[in-house]
Amino acid sequence: GCRALRVVVAYFHTPPSPRRSRRMFGSNLSRLSRHVIRIKENPIVLQNVKKIQASTLNHAKGTTGVRKFVEEYVPALKYHNPSLVFSNSSEQGAPPSIELIFGDDSTQEIACLDLDREAILSQVVEADSTWKPKEKVQFFGKEIET
């Protein structure tokens, strides 16, 4: 009994063999290399969005999609859009959302509760493609944004 316990404890406290460490870390390296290749080969270019603010609650119900969007798509967005600024906040009681800030400082909020990461990405790309800058028009001597 006691000898078997010592063998088990010694097994977990000894450093892994080179073969075992290759098995442990090889899958992570291949997963990372696949992720880098996917980022480089699938460009997602946002022409009008200058800042993305994500509001996530860690592991709250319905926030998996926005967390996965931040983990998987934000690095690709930042890689292909170097001027894009990203911030993430985790406030208690705030619903998961993504706020897009465009070139003229106008904003659009995307509610992300119970949405998966692909649906969030498609809404971000759609909002970027349909955005039009506000025009200033003179109306009876006053400047109005349309």
C-alpha positions as CSV (number, residue, x, y, z in Angstrom):
1,G,0.0,0.0,0.0
2,C,2.6,2.6,1.1
3,R,5.1,1.6,-1.6
4,A,2.5,1.9,-4.3
5,L,1.6,5.4,-3.1
6,R,5.2,6.5,-3.2
7,V,5.6,5.2,-6.8
8,V,2.5,7.1,-7.9
9,V,3.6,10.3,-6.1
10,A,7.1,9.9,-7.6
11,Y,5.6,9.5,-11.1
12,F,3.8,12.8,-10.9
13,H,6.7,14.7,-9.4
14,T,9.4,13.6,-11.9
15,P,10.0,15.7,-15.0
16,P,8.4,14.2,-18.1
17,S,10.6,12.3,-20.5
18,P,11.4,13.9,-23.9
19,R,9.0,11.6,-25.6
20,R,6.2,12.4,-23.1
21,S,6.8,16.2,-23.2
22,R,6.7,16.0,-27.1
23,R,3.2,14.4,-26.8
24,M,2.1,16.9,-24.2
25,F,3.2,20.1,-26.1
26,G,3.2,18.9,-29.7
27,S,-0.6,19.1,-30.0
28,N,-0.6,22.7,-28.6
29,L,2.1,23.8,-31.1
30,S,0.2,22.3,-34.0
31,R,-3.0,23.9,-32.8
32,L,-1.2,27.2,-32.5
33,S,0.4,26.9,-36.0
34,R,-3.0,26.0,-37.5
35,H,-4.5,29.1,-35.8
36,V,-1.7,31.4,-37.2
37,I,-2.2,29.9,-40.7
38,R,-5.9,30.5,-40.5
39,I,-5.4,34.1,-39.4
40,K,-2.9,34.8,-42.3
41,E,-4.9,33.1,-45.0
42,N,-8.4,34.4,-44.2
43,P,-8.1,38.2,-44.1
44,I,-11.0,40.1,-42.5
45,V,-10.5,43.8,-43.4
46,L,-12.7,46.4,-41.7
47,Q,-12.5,49.7,-43.6
48,N,-14.8,51.9,-41.5
49,V,-14.5,50.6,-37.9
50,K,-11.7,52.2,-35.9
51,K,-12.4,50.7,-32.4
52,I,-14.1,47.7,-31.0
53,Q,-15.2,47.5,-27.4
54,A,-16.4,44.2,-26.1
55,S,-18.3,43.7,-22.9
56,T,-18.1,40.2,-21.6
57,L,-19.0,38.5,-18.4
58,N,-16.6,35.6,-17.6
59,H,-18.5,32.3,-17.9
60,A,-22.0,33.8,-17.4
61,K,-24.9,32.2,-19.2
62,G,-25.1,33.2,-22.9
63,T,-21.6,34.8,-23.1
64,T,-19.7,31.9,-24.7
65,G,-20.1,33.4,-28.2
66,V,-18.7,36.8,-27.4
67,R,-15.8,35.2,-25.4
68,K,-14.9,32.9,-28.3
69,F,-15.2,35.8,-30.7
70,V,-12.6,37.7,-28.6
71,E,-10.3,34.7,-28.4
72,E,-10.5,33.6,-32.0
73,Y,-11.4,36.5,-34.3
74,V,-10.0,39.6,-32.5
75,P,-6.3,38.5,-33.2
76,A,-7.2,38.1,-36.9
77,L,-9.0,41.4,-37.0
78,K,-6.0,43.1,-35.3
79,Y,-3.6,41.4,-37.6
80,H,-5.3,42.5,-40.8
81,N,-6.4,46.0,-39.4
82,P,-3.3,47.3,-37.6
83,S,-5.0,50.6,-36.8
84,L,-7.9,48.9,-35.1
85,V,-8.1,49.5,-31.3
86,F,-9.7,46.8,-29.1
87,S,-10.7,47.0,-25.5
88,N,-12.5,44.4,-23.4
89,S,-14.4,45.1,-20.2
90,S,-16.1,42.6,-17.8
91,E,-18.8,44.5,-15.8
92,Q,-21.2,42.8,-13.5
93,G,-24.8,43.0,-14.7
94,A,-23.9,44.3,-18.2
95,P,-25.2,42.1,-21.0
96,P,-22.6,40.8,-23.4
97,S,-22.2,43.2,-26.3
98,I,-19.8,44.6,-28.9
99,E,-19.7,48.3,-29.6
100,L,-18.3,49.4,-32.9
101,I,-16.9,52.9,-33.1
102,F,-16.6,54.2,-36.7
103,G,-14.4,56.9,-38.3
104,D,-16.7,59.8,-37.4
105,D,-17.1,58.6,-33.8
106,S,-20.6,57.3,-34.4
107,T,-21.3,54.0,-32.6
108,Q,-23.3,50.9,-33.1
109,E,-23.9,48.3,-30.5
110,I,-24.4,44.6,-31.2
111,A,-26.2,42.6,-28.5
112,C,-24.4,39.2,-28.3
113,L,-26.5,37.3,-25.8
114,D,-26.8,33.7,-27.0
115,L,-25.0,34.4,-30.3
116,D,-22.2,32.2,-31.5
117,R,-18.9,33.7,-32.7
118,E,-19.6,33.3,-36.4
119,A,-22.9,35.2,-36.0
120,I,-21.1,38.0,-34.1
121,L,-18.4,38.2,-36.8
122,S,-21.0,38.4,-39.6
123,Q,-22.8,41.2,-37.8
124,V,-19.6,43.1,-37.3
125,V,-18.7,42.8,-41.0
126,E,-22.2,43.7,-42.1
127,A,-22.2,46.8,-39.9
128,D,-18.8,47.8,-41.3
129,S,-20.0,47.4,-44.9
130,T,-23.3,49.3,-44.4
131,W,-21.9,52.2,-42.4
132,K,-22.1,55.6,-44.1
133,P,-20.5,58.7,-42.7
134,K,-22.9,61.4,-41.4
135,E,-23.2,64.4,-43.7
136,K,-23.6,67.9,-42.4
137,V,-26.3,69.9,-44.1
138,Q,-27.1,73.6,-43.8
139,F,-30.8,74.0,-42.8
140,F,-32.0,77.6,-42.3
141,G,-28.5,78.7,-41.2
142,K,-27.9,75.8,-38.8
143,E,-25.7,72.8,-39.5
144,I,-27.5,69.5,-39.1
145,E,-26.0,66.0,-39.3
146,T,-27.9,63.5,-41.4
